[in-house]
Amino acid sequence: MVIKNYYDGLTTEERTDFIYNVCKLCDMSIPTFYKKLRTGTFKKSEEKLVADNLICA
């Protein structure tokens, strides 16, 4: 999973910014982000959106 692997490599400060940006980009709440991260249930469209706009940017 692209998002989980990227998230695991971030510092605490970077994680805060990343979570905020993912939630804003995918229009989801922070609790939803954590649930999807924990269970690995991000949709392919969400993963692509994050990868294209936040990870590879």
C-alpha positions in Angstrom: 0.0 0.0 0.0 1.5 3.3 -1.2 0.0 5.5 1.5 0.9 3.3 4.5 4.5 2.8 3.4 4.9 6.5 2.8 3.3 7.4 6.1 5.6 5.0 8.0 8.6 6.8 6.7 7.6 10.3 7.9 8.6 12.1 11.0 5.9 13.1 13.5 5.7 16.6 12.2 5.6 15.5 8.6 2.8 13.0 9.5 0.6 15.8 10.8 0.9 17.8 7.6 0.4 14.6 5.5 -2.8 13.6 7.3 -4.2 17.1 7.0 -3.4 17.2 3.3 -4.8 13.7 2.6 -8.0 14.5 4.4 -8.4 17.8 2.5 -7.6 16.2 -0.8 -9.8 13.1 -0.4 -12.6 14.9 1.5 -12.4 12.6 4.6 -12.2 13.1 8.3 -9.1 12.4 10.3 -10.7 9.4 12.1 -11.6 8.0 8.7 -8.0 8.5 7.5 -6.7 6.6 10.6 -9.2 3.8 10.1 -8.3 3.4 6.4 -4.6 3.5 7.3 -5.0 0.8 9.9 -7.2 -1.5 7.9 -5.7 -0.8 4.5 -9.0 0.1 2.9 -8.0 3.2 0.8 -9.8 3.1 -2.5 -7.5 2.8 -5.6 -8.7 6.3 -6.7 -7.7 7.7 -3.3 -4.3 6.1 -3.5 -3.8 7.5 -7.0 -4.9 10.9 -6.0 -2.5 11.0 -3.0 0.4 9.5 -4.9 0.0 11.9 -7.8 -0.5 15.1 -5.6 1.3 14.5 -2.4 3.9 11.7 -2.6 5.3 12.4 -6.0 4.9 16.2 -5.8 
